[in-house]
Amino acid sequence: MARVSRENIDLCYPQLSEKQKRDLTRRSLRETGKTAMESALAWGSPSTTCLQSIVSVEGKAELDERRVAGQGIIFVIPHLGNWELINHFLGSHYALTHMYLPNRSPVIDDFIQACRSRTGTTFVTADVSGIRTQLQILKRGGAIGAMPDQEPDVDTGVFARFFGQRALTSRLIPGLASRTGAICVVAYCKRLEKSAGFKVILNQVDTGLPEEPVTIQTLNDAVENAVRQVPEQYLWSYKRFRTREDGDKELYQFPDHPVRVMGEKAIISILLRIAAVPNLATLHLLSASLAAYFSLIRGKHLKVTSRNVSICYARQDDVERQHLIKRSVREFSKTILETGRIWYCNDDRFYSLLLSVEGLENMIEGSAIVMTPPLGNREVVMRYLGQGFKVTEYYHPNKTTSIDQLIRQQRCSMGIALLDHTKRCRLELLQRLGDGEVVTLCPDQQPRLRSGAFVPFFKVDALTTLALPYLLRESHAALVFGIALREDPGFRLYLHRCDYNAAADDKTMLLNINQQFEEIVSANCDQYRWSDKRFNIRPKGGKKLYRF
């Protein structure tokens, strides 16, 4: 929470000094703690007790005076002050119906809603039925509430400025106001100093002109103006700018504690170097024990593998699918144990692992983009390419800091440069392709929703990066699948040429590439890493697949 708060404050208050930013972060966390503790009052006390803690109200008389008879009100309730306590006030004075996002835990969600039912406010879920209910209430001249600073689904929001940053913002509130003629009012419950109680503040959203409709931008501006009045009481620990536009740098990428990273790196390095000593045959025997462990604990790795196999091989019978799952887990265990040997053995021992290299002629015609999917052992491909070509990897950082640092160190030792998934780095990749270099990327790694397109993969819509058709169209580079398939007592490295039509549109090009990729996976399905959440991001309205 402290790290997210500080990053948000850095973004939104760049003019403050370091001392001022630290001070605002601390005060914000303290106020958030107060809000959490006050929930006992808001949820557990009688509504009359809660209303007595509100010692003053600003803007209610003006609102009631300006409001036309039969006109609905949309109370815009940001995460400012105490957003639980204000439900008592708005529920008692305006019969509020408030939209909310259910908690992921049904038990916690039931508890919270049972407590909130005491406030006098009615709560509806943020889905189609909830929106329909709120629309009907507004048409009858009633009052609804919505939180404007919660990130919506990417396909239901647009980017608008908030404290100078591009923030994904819901279109719901302006849409409801436009359809019903309702007025929008920013409402928050300000905490007074020295535990003197609370002050409710109601400010109508100013659109500049009387007949001007509320837009997403004017809504964000109104919320920003409210936050600037008491910035320490805003929930800065919320990842308001988590969803980024295509090509923007990721935010909230916090490294683990240095001591933890150092310890994890030491342990992982020792284990990898131990695994580098035995030959492949011994490692493959040991993989049976590791696979048995994965099956025993039935963790996310096995669950995701089972879900992906059941989706992609839906026509197979259950016995065949279970057999593939077991083989896949066994092959994945081999990949883990092989990594130390591939990383740390000398060149002679490494090349002794290669039984053959096919398709090298596809790499000598000029620049090439090599797709390195998690099929067989990807590290064999990376080391081979790094020693024979000038290579840059279009790299997606590992979420675990220690593993990410180890990968970066190893890529450096292989002579491979790394560039992140940003617009600036894509331009640099294009420049390097123009200089005849090799660029590698993982074709089945999910990009951001706005930098990808949904393309069928095993007949399931899979979000696929648009960076690939962009680079191909601009560079006309050769496109190659780089795959090192396991075959005792080593690997066979294949550099399959992938055909593409540079004149085709993005989706057609990606569809053709995915079809060729699917054929390769189908021929070696047990060596594909089915434990990746390949279908995690779904098309609009698509059912989530990995809720275990």
Summary of the structure (lengths in Angstrom):
residues: 548
radius of gyration: 28.0
end to end distance: 25.9
largest distance: 85.8
contacts: 1720
relative contact order: 0.09
helix: 50%
strand: 19%
